[in-house]
């Protein structure tokens, strides 16, 4: 069990920072937008690795100490839409590992510019390490609110519905600004919800008045809890929670939002906190997110001591 030391700055309720953040090594360069999967007795964290434009994984048992990264998916310049791959979700179903990820193409010659196109790709693996990808994206932007960019897929398998369910972000190239929903029988052919986007920025809450993005949706206690990024502006971001009975309509925001915001001046997460992933382990909830100071993003850990994350007394 993780020690109960250290700061509460920027944390709601019983949330607190792990005292030795960030938990992924500085010498790996920038790491961001993680997802975590239990594999046998270990935790496997899949991550976006900026210096390689690739998706990698690390393994550990306590959520703090991790192995060296192993790349599982690299850019593919032959497909025309995967100059950079990142912002992935991996789930295990019937002995297969399914990955949905963001493939990005940058527009213009020379250095990257603030425009491009991104799609959602799909890959499958027997061991969660060696993935075989489809050459074509499984979802491409359709214009309108999606503009030219789809990113940040989060997928679960719904046993009752017998469908894959996806919440995805779309809109701006660097930071998509709203959240949509789609579902699929096979993980490849997706049907968008007719009322997309199903989750939009709330102008009445300054911490998410510009953008909502990059969610994890957790079915729990008869609700679908959405952990998401809220942006006050392009440079300041926090972690928030909302819930819905069906995961599509009637979203209620938590009265204690934001649950995680930036640390003190000079801290590794002083300016923004992005892309949450929550997991229950040994009587605590662990929340990994990438924090930013200046232009550098790194992954750190936040801890809730108790079973309910303070959500049972929803207000």
C-alpha positions in Angstrom: 0.0 0.0 0.0 1.3 3.5 -0.9 2.4 5.8 1.9 0.0 8.5 2.9 2.6 11.3 2.8 2.7 14.5 0.8 0.8 17.4 -0.7 -2.8 18.1 -1.2 -2.3 21.1 -3.4 -4.8 21.1 -6.3 -6.5 17.9 -5.2 -10.2 17.6 -4.2 -11.2 15.6 -1.1 -9.0 12.7 -0.3 -7.0 12.9 -3.5 -3.3 13.6 -3.1 -0.1 13.5 -5.1 2.4 10.8 -4.9 5.4 12.4 -3.2 8.0 11.4 -5.8 6.3 12.4 -9.0 6.7 12.0 -11.9 6.7 8.2 -11.9 8.1 7.7 -15.4 11.8 8.5 -15.9 13.0 11.9 -17.1 15.6 10.3 -19.4 12.8 8.7 -21.5 11.9 12.1 -22.7 8.2 13.1 -22.9 5.6 10.4 -22.1 1.9 11.1 -22.2 -1.7 9.8 -22.5 -1.4 6.4 -20.7 -3.8 3.5 -20.4 -3.4 0.7 -17.9 -4.3 -3.0 -18.2 -4.0 -5.8 -15.7 -2.0 -8.7 -17.3 -1.7 -11.7 -14.9 -0.1 -10.3 -11.7 1.2 -7.2 -13.3 0.0 -3.8 -14.4 0.9 -3.0 -18.0 0.9 0.7 -18.9 0.6 1.6 -22.5 1.9 5.1 -23.3 2.6 7.6 -26.0 6.3 8.2 -26.4 6.9 11.6 -28.0 10.6 11.2 -28.9 9.8 8.1 -31.0 6.3 9.1 -32.2 5.4 5.6 -31.1 3.3 3.6 -28.6 5.2 1.7 -26.0 4.4 -0.2 -22.8 6.0 -0.5 -19.3 5.2 -3.1 -16.6 5.0 -2.9 -12.8 3.1 -4.2 -9.8 2.5 -1.1 -7.6 1.7 1.7 -10.0 4.9 3.5 -9.1 7.9 1.5 -10.3 8.0 0.6 -14.0 10.2 -1.4 -16.3 12.0 0.2 -19.3 9.7 0.9 -22.2 9.1 -1.5 -25.1 7.7 -0.1 -28.4 4.7 -1.9 -29.7 3.5 0.3 -32.5 5.6 2.6 -34.7 4.7 5.2 -37.3 4.0 3.8 -40.8 4.8 6.4 -43.5 3.4 4.1 -46.2 -0.2 4.4 -45.1 -0.5 8.1 -45.6 -2.1 8.8 -42.2 0.3 7.5 -39.5 3.3 9.8 -39.3 2.8 9.8 -35.6 0.9 7.2 -33.5 -0.3 7.9 -30.0 -3.3 8.3 -27.6 -4.2 4.6 -27.5 -6.5 2.3 -25.6 -5.8 -1.5 -25.2 -8.3 -4.0 -23.9 -8.2 -7.8 -23.6 -11.2 -9.9 -24.9 -11.2 -13.7 -25.3 -7.5 -14.0 -25.3 -6.9 -11.2 -27.8 -5.5 -7.7 -27.2 -7.3 -5.0 -29.1 -5.8 -1.6 -29.6 -7.4 1.5 -31.0 -5.1 4.5 -31.5 -4.7 7.9 -33.1 -2.8 8.2 -36.3 -1.7 11.7 -37.3 -0.6 13.3 -40.5 1.0 16.7 -40.5 0.2 19.1 -43.3 2.8 21.2 -44.9 6.5 20.7 -45.7 9.4 21.0 -43.3 8.7 21.6 -39.6 5.3 20.6 -38.1 2.7 23.2 -38.2 -0.5 23.6 -36.3 -2.7 21.7 -38.8 -3.1 18.2 -40.0 -5.5 15.3 -40.0 -5.9 12.5 -37.5 -7.9 9.2 -37.7 -8.5 6.2 -35.4 -6.7 3.0 -36.2 -7.0 -0.5 -35.0 -4.5 -3.3 -34.2 -4.7 -6.7 -32.7 -2.3 -9.0 -30.8 -2.1 -12.4 -29.1 0.2 -11.2 -26.4 -0.4 -7.4 -26.1 3.2 -6.8 -27.4 3.3 -7.8 -31.1 0.5 -6.0 -32.8 -0.8 -6.5 -36.4 -2.5 -3.3 -37.6 -5.1 -2.6 -40.3 -3.7 -0.4 -43.1 -6.8 1.7 -43.2 -8.3 3.6 -40.3 -11.5 2.3 -38.7 -12.8 5.8 -38.2 -12.1 9.0 -40.2 -13.2 12.5 -39.5 -16.5 13.5 -41.2 -16.3 17.3 -41.0 -18.8 19.2 -39.0 -18.0 19.2 -35.3 -15.3 16.6 -36.0 -13.5 18.9 -38.4 -10.5 17.0 -39.6 -9.4 15.2 -36.5 -10.4 12.1 -34.4 -8.3 11.3 -31.4 -8.2 9.7 -27.9 -10.4 6.6 -28.4 -11.6 5.0 -25.2 -13.3 1.6 -25.8 -15.0 -1.0 -23.5 -16.7 -4.2 -24.3 -20.3 -4.3 -23.1 -21.2 -7.9 -22.4 -24.9 -7.2 -22.1 -25.1 -5.2 -25.4 -22.5 -7.5 -27.1 -20.9 -4.5 -28.5 -17.7 -2.5 -28.4 -18.5 1.0 -27.1 -16.2 4.0 -27.9 -16.0 7.5 -26.6 -13.7 9.6 -28.7 -12.5 13.2 -29.0 -12.7 15.3 -32.1 -12.1 18.8 -33.4 -8.9 20.7 -33.0 -5.6 19.1 -34.2 -3.5 19.5 -31.1 -6.4 19.4 -28.6 -9.7 18.0 -29.8 -12.5 20.0 -28.2 -15.6 17.8 -27.8 -16.5 14.1 -27.1 -18.5 11.8 -29.3 -19.8 8.2 -29.0 -19.9 5.2 -31.4 -20.5 1.5 -31.1 -19.5 -1.6 -33.1 -20.0 -5.3 -33.3 -16.5 -6.1 -34.4 -14.3 -3.2 -33.3 -13.8 -2.2 -37.0 -17.1 -1.0 -38.3 -18.4 1.8 -36.1 -21.8 3.5 -36.0 -21.7 7.1 -34.6 -24.5 8.3 -32.3 -26.9 10.6 -34.1 -26.7 13.2 -31.3 -22.9 13.6 -31.4 -21.1 15.3 -29.7 -22.6 13.7 -26.6 -20.4 15.8 -24.2 -19.4 19.5 -24.8 -17.6 22.2 -22.9 -19.7 23.9 -20.2 -19.4 27.7 -20.6 -20.6 28.2 -17.0 -17.5 26.4 -15.5 -14.3 28.3 -16.2 -12.1 25.2 -15.9 -13.8 23.6 -18.9 -15.2 26.5 -20.8 -13.1 25.9 -23.9 -12.4 22.2 -24.3 -13.5 18.8 -23.0 -11.4 15.9 -24.2 -9.6 12.6 -23.7 -11.8 10.6 -21.4 -11.9 7.3 -19.6 -15.3 5.9 -19.0 -15.7 3.5 -16.0 -19.0 1.5 -15.5 -19.5 1.4 -11.7 -22.5 1.2 -9.3 -25.1 1.5 -12.0 -23.5 4.6 -13.6 -21.0 5.4 -16.3 -18.4 7.7 -14.8 -16.4 9.8 -17.2 -13.0 11.1 -16.2 -12.0 13.8 -18.6 -9.8 16.8 -19.3 -11.3 20.2 -19.0 -9.5 23.2 -20.5 -9.9 26.7 -19.2 -7.9 27.7 -22.3 -5.4 26.0 -24.6 -2.7 26.1 -21.9 -4.5 25.3 -18.6 -6.1 21.9 -18.1 -7.6 19.9 -15.2 -9.1 16.5 -14.4 -12.9 16.3 -13.9 -15.7 13.8 -13.5 -19.2 13.4 -14.9 -21.7 10.5 -14.9 -24.5 9.2 -17.0 -26.9 6.3 -16.6 -26.4 5.0 -20.2 -23.0 6.6 -21.0 -24.5 8.7 -23.7 -27.2 11.1 -22.4 -28.0 13.0 -19.2 -24.5 13.7 -18.1 -24.2 15.2 -14.6 -21.0 16.9 -13.6 -19.5 16.3 -10.2 -19.8 19.3 -7.8 -16.3 18.9 -6.7 -14.8 19.5 -10.1 -12.0 19.8 -10.9 -10.7 16.8 -8.8 -7.1 17.3 -9.9 -5.5 20.6 -11.0 -2.0 21.9 -11.4 0.6 21.8 -8.6 2.5 24.6 -7.0 4.7 26.9 -9.1 7.8 25.1 -10.3 6.2 21.6 -9.9 6.3 19.1 -12.8 2.5 19.6 -13.3 2.3 23.3 -12.5 0.6 24.5 -15.7 -1.7 21.6 -16.8 -2.8 18.1 -16.0 -4.0 15.9 -18.9 -5.5 12.5 -19.8 -6.6 10.6 -16.7 -6.6 6.9 -16.1 -8.0 5.5 -12.9 -7.5 2.0 -11.5 -8.4 0.4 -8.1 -5.5 -1.3 -6.4 -5.0 -2.6 -2.8 -7.7 -0.4 -1.2 -6.8 2.8 -3.1 -7.7 4.4 -6.3 -4.7 5.4 -8.5 -5.0 8.1 -11.1 -2.2 8.5 -13.6 -2.1 11.7 -15.7 0.5 13.6 -17.7 1.3 17.0 -16.2 3.0 19.9 -17.9 5.5 22.5 -16.9 6.5 24.8 -19.7 6.7 22.6 -22.8 7.5 19.3 -21.0 4.9 16.6 -20.3 5.6 13.7 -17.9 3.4 11.1 -16.3 2.7 11.2 -12.5 0.4 9.6 -10.0 -2.4 10.8 -7.8 -3.9 8.7 -5.0 -7.3 8.4 -3.4 -7.3 6.7 0.0 -10.6 4.8 0.1 -13.0 2.9 -2.0 -15.4 5.4 -3.5 -13.3 8.3 -4.8 -15.7 10.5 -2.9 -18.3 10.0 -5.6 -20.9 8.2 -3.5 -22.0 11.5 -2.0 -22.5 13.0 -5.5 -23.5 16.7 -5.4 
